[in-house]
Amino acid sequence: MKVSGKVPTVTIFGIPVSKMDMKETVNYLIEVIRSRTPHQVITANPIMVMAALDSPAYMDIMSSAELVVPDGTGVVWAAQRGGNPVKERVPGYDLLHELMRVGQTYGWRVYLLGSTPEVIRETASRLQKQYPGIVIAGYRDGFFGASEDESVIGSILETKPDLLFVARGADTQEPWIAKYKSQLGIPVMMGVGGSFDVISGKSKRAPVVFQKLRLEWFYRLLKEPTRYKRMLALPKFAVKVVREKDSVT
């Protein structure tokens, strides 16, 4: 089941991005879990799009994912600029929480993978308290190498999860999920970046005013100035959209 054949999409520089809003996305993923159809869900932002344009391997991962949602404001803007707008931004952090909320009704089983031992433990504890109808089936930190992948996968599969959330950074989590998604066979496998840091209380999400102004990226830059090199992709993306808006269809 490919997203292009099931979900309305807009193609942004070769990447099919879902046009569904949050409610439609959640309803779609409910059906995915019911059908037990393995889906890699990617929460796309301009930095990831630019990385895909620079790396054929990363482009293959993003273009072949079963569902790519418009996480970044820049992705939403690009679709609008190209004349084929998405309904709304679907932030990965909010999608995680919506899936947890809805999943209580179904008693979904969730596995959490990534971040530090302290952060992942606290994330599991807080999510279980916040969503008591969900089963946190298992968790482990993200500090493991390729030689441990098989044992990690085995541990995950033993818990029979409906959803797998992976927080290992966009340059690592998406390739890892893509490499092993057939072996994992979990209905929803989604990279969530720094979401565990926020859920655990280690870091704070951008204040609402930054969210409403679509400046969450700027807030992160203020908090983590070392991110500036990654952020250089944003103006490059904007220029590319303006110059090549016909590549957004």
Protein Blocks (a to p, Z undefined) as FASTA:
>chain_A
ZZklmpccddeehiacdfbdfklmmmmmmmmmmnopacddddddfklmmmmmmpmklmmm
mmmpfbdcdfblklmmmmmmnopacfbdcdfklmmmmmmmmmmmnopacddeedjfklmm
mmmmmmmmmmmmbccfbdcdfbdcfklmmmmmmmmmmnopabdcddebjklmmmmmmmmm
mmnopabacdehjmmmmmnomaccddfklmmnopmmmmmmmmmmmlmmmmmmmmmmmmmm
mmmmmmpZZ
